[in-house]
Amino acid sequence: MKLYDTGRVCVKTVGRESGSYCVVVEQDEGRYVVVTGPKRLSGVRRRRVNVRHLEPLEVKIEIKDGASDEEVENAIKEAGLEEKFRTKIRLLE
């Protein structure tokens, strides 16, 4: 089991999207992963992110590698996490 495997729900900790929930969509080379919010739900657009800028949560949704934003959004709704993704959390510094 990898910490940042496909479907892992994370919180962005750095940048303008910090405090927003996102989902790991696919593994990239080295210490990078591709995440999405999707943008309509949490405001996080699909992008390549360093894993040091993410805080993984225990929650994992069932999606395939490289899933589209629509597939991710449907999986979030099925898991009952839609309201959680619409909110931002405050990070302690």
C-alpha positions in Angstrom: 0.0 0.0 0.0 1.3 3.4 -1.0 0.5 6.5 0.9 -0.4 8.5 -2.2 -2.1 5.8 -4.3 -4.9 6.5 -6.8 -8.1 7.5 -5.1 -6.5 8.9 -1.9 -8.2 12.0 -0.5 -5.8 14.7 0.5 -5.7 18.3 1.7 -3.5 20.8 -0.2 -1.2 22.5 2.3 0.6 25.1 0.1 -0.4 27.7 -2.4 -3.6 29.5 -3.2 -5.6 26.3 -2.9 -4.3 25.4 0.6 -7.0 24.0 2.8 -8.9 22.5 -0.1 -9.7 18.8 -0.5 -8.4 16.9 -3.6 -8.1 13.4 -4.9 -4.9 11.7 -6.2 -5.8 10.7 -9.8 -2.5 9.1 -10.9 1.2 8.6 -9.9 3.8 10.7 -11.6 7.6 10.4 -11.6 9.4 10.7 -8.4 7.7 12.6 -5.6 4.9 14.0 -7.8 1.3 13.0 -8.2 -1.6 14.3 -10.3 -4.5 15.6 -8.3 -7.9 17.1 -9.0 -10.7 18.6 -6.9 -12.5 18.5 -9.3 -12.6 22.3 -9.8 -16.5 22.5 -9.7 -16.5 20.9 -6.2 -13.4 22.1 -4.3 -11.8 24.6 -6.6 -8.7 22.5 -7.2 -8.0 22.1 -10.9 -6.2 19.0 -12.2 -2.5 19.5 -11.8 0.8 17.8 -11.0 1.8 18.4 -7.3 4.7 17.6 -5.1 3.7 15.2 -2.4 5.2 17.6 0.2 2.4 20.0 -0.6 -0.3 17.4 0.4 -1.6 16.0 3.6 -3.1 12.5 3.0 -6.3 11.5 4.8 -7.5 8.0 5.7 -10.3 8.3 3.2 -9.9 6.6 -0.2 -12.4 6.5 -3.0 -12.6 3.9 -5.7 -11.5 5.4 -9.1 -9.3 4.1 -11.9 -5.9 5.4 -12.8 -6.2 8.7 -14.8 -10.0 9.0 -14.1 -11.7 12.0 -15.6 -13.1 14.8 -13.4 -16.7 13.6 -14.0 -15.7 10.1 -12.8 -14.0 11.5 -9.7 -17.0 13.7 -9.0 -19.4 10.7 -9.2 -17.2 8.7 -6.9 -17.1 11.5 -4.4 -20.9 11.7 -4.5 -21.3 7.9 -4.0 -19.0 8.1 -1.0 -21.1 10.9 0.5 -18.2 13.4 0.6 -19.7 16.1 -1.6 -20.3 18.6 1.2 -16.9 18.0 2.7 -15.2 18.8 -0.6 -17.2 22.1 -0.9 -15.7 23.4 2.3 -12.1 24.5 3.1 -10.3 23.7 6.3 -8.1 26.1 8.2 -4.5 24.9 8.5 -2.3 25.5 11.6 1.0 27.0 10.8 
